[in-house]
Each structure stands twice: as structure tokens, then as C-alpha cells.
Amino acid sequence: MAPDQEDLIDRLVIAANVFISDNMRDRFTAGNPVPLPDGKTWEVPVILTYPKIGSIGRVGSIVINADSETILSHTPVLEMYEEGAKLYHKYQGAIKLLSQ
């Protein structure tokens, strides 16, 4: 990966994490951005994560303009919380065991 692209990816993750921290509770973080076909926008997955465990799974995404680092769209926050709850209940036993 070219240094310029690494820098872009870092900036997109930061922009997504700022959105997440401003709009969601803890346990959610930005995943690895993926370029969309137009080449100007990137999709950044939103991941449910737990300390000591890591990534539990994807709950939604944020689409960001690569030039301006502006959030263009995102999965509704309530929908991401609902997906996070589904993942938590699916893996609840493992989460509790590994979080001790």
C-alpha cells in the first residue's frame, strides 16, 4: 500500500471514530475502510468490540468522502445498536467468559 493511501485510510478511520464517539456509546469502533466503485468515497464498517476479546462483528457502516473526509451517510445509529444487541446475545456466553 502506498504511503498516501495509508495516510488516507488513517484519516478515514479517525473521521469514522469521531462520528462513533460523538453519536454512540463505547464498544463500537471503525473497521478497515473499503473504497467504493466511484473512487471518491469509502465505506468504513462499524464494529462491535470488547476489551480482551476484540472484534465481535459488524453492526453497520459509515460512508465518507475521501477528499473532504465528510460523512456522507451512515447506518442509522439505532439500527447499529440493535445489531450490536443481536451480536451480544449471540456471543453472550463467550463474552462473559473472556471478559473476566
WOMORA-V244523 format. One record per residue. N is the residue number from 1. RES is the residue in three letters. PHI is phi in degrees with one decimal (999 if undefined). OMEGA is omega in radians with two decimals (none if undefined). Layout:
n->(N | N)
res->(RES | RES)
phi->(PHI | PHI)
omega->(OMEGA | OMEGA)
//
This chain:
n->(1 | 2 | 3 | 4 | 5 | 6 | 7 | 8 | 9 | 10 | 11 | 12 | 13 | 14 | 15 | 16 | 17 | 18 | 19 | 20 | 21 | 22 | 23 | 24 | 25 | 26 | 27 | 28 | 29 | 30 | 31 | 32 | 33 | 34 | 35 | 36 | 37 | 38 | 39 | 40 | 41 | 42 | 43 | 44 | 45 | 46 | 47 | 48 | 49 | 50 | 51 | 52 | 53 | 54 | 55 | 56 | 57 | 58 | 59 | 60 | 61 | 62 | 63 | 64 | 65 | 66 | 67 | 68 | 69 | 70 | 71 | 72 | 73 | 74 | 75 | 76 | 77 | 78 | 79 | 80 | 81 | 82 | 83 | 84 | 85 | 86 | 87 | 88 | 89 | 90 | 91 | 92 | 93 | 94 | 95 | 96 | 97 | 98 | 99 | 100)
res->(MET | ALA | PRO | ASP | GLN | GLU | ASP | LEU | ILE | ASP | ARG | LEU | VAL | ILE | ALA | ALA | ASN | VAL | PHE | ILE | SER | ASP | ASN | MET | ARG | ASP | ARG | PHE | THR | ALA | GLY | ASN | PRO | VAL | PRO | LEU | PRO | ASP | GLY | LYS | THR | TRP | GLU | VAL | PRO | VAL | ILE | LEU | THR | TYR | PRO | LYS | ILE | GLY | SER | ILE | GLY | ARG | VAL | GLY | SER | ILE | VAL | ILE | ASN | ALA | ASP | SER | GLU | THR | ILE | LEU | SER | HIS | THR | PRO | VAL | LEU | GLU | MET | TYR | GLU | GLU | GLY | ALA | LYS | LEU | TYR | HIS | LYS | TYR | GLN | GLY | ALA | ILE | LYS | LEU | LEU | SER | GLN)
phi->(999 | -70.4 | -55.0 | -63.0 | -71.0 | -60.3 | -63.5 | -60.2 | -60.7 | -59.2 | -67.2 | -67.6 | -63.4 | -62.5 | -59.9 | -65.9 | -66.7 | -64.4 | -58.7 | -60.8 | -67.7 | -79.0 | -122.4 | -135.4 | -80.5 | -67.6 | 81.7 | -121.4 | -149.9 | -80.4 | -95.3 | -80.7 | -63.2 | -127.4 | -68.9 | -89.6 | -55.7 | -71.5 | 77.2 | -107.4 | -124.2 | -128.6 | -102.3 | -113.2 | -67.8 | -103.7 | -115.8 | -83.1 | -140.2 | -131.8 | -58.4 | 70.3 | -112.2 | 98.0 | -68.9 | -97.4 | 164.7 | -80.7 | -117.1 | 174.1 | -153.9 | -128.4 | -104.0 | -126.4 | -73.6 | -68.1 | -76.1 | -99.4 | 59.5 | -88.3 | -73.2 | -94.1 | -163.3 | -160.2 | -61.2 | -54.0 | -56.5 | -59.5 | -64.3 | -66.7 | -61.8 | -63.3 | -65.0 | -62.0 | -64.8 | -62.1 | -64.9 | -59.6 | -65.6 | -65.3 | -112.4 | -54.3 | -60.4 | -66.2 | -61.1 | -64.6 | -64.4 | -79.9 | -83.9 | -74.1)
omega->(-3.13 | 3.13 | 3.12 | 3.14 | 3.07 | 3.12 | 3.11 | -3.14 | 3.09 | -3.13 | 3.11 | 3.09 | 3.11 | 3.13 | 3.12 | 3.14 | 3.04 | 3.09 | -3.12 | -3.10 | 3.12 | -2.97 | -3.05 | 3.08 | 3.10 | -3.12 | 3.06 | -3.14 | 3.10 | 3.05 | -3.11 | 3.14 | 3.12 | 3.14 | 3.06 | -3.02 | -3.12 | 3.12 | -3.11 | -3.14 | -3.13 | 3.05 | 3.13 | 3.12 | 3.02 | -2.99 | 2.95 | -3.08 | 3.12 | 3.06 | -3.14 | -3.08 | -3.08 | -3.05 | 3.05 | 3.10 | -3.11 | 3.12 | -3.12 | 3.14 | 3.10 | 3.10 | -3.02 | 3.02 | -3.06 | -3.10 | -3.05 | -3.07 | 3.12 | 3.05 | 3.14 | 3.12 | 3.10 | 2.98 | 3.11 | -3.08 | 3.14 | 3.11 | 3.11 | 3.06 | 3.14 | 3.10 | 3.09 | 3.11 | 3.10 | 3.12 | 3.13 | -3.11 | 3.12 | -3.06 | -3.03 | -3.14 | 3.14 | 3.14 | -3.13 | -3.13 | -3.06 | -3.13 | -3.09 | none)
//
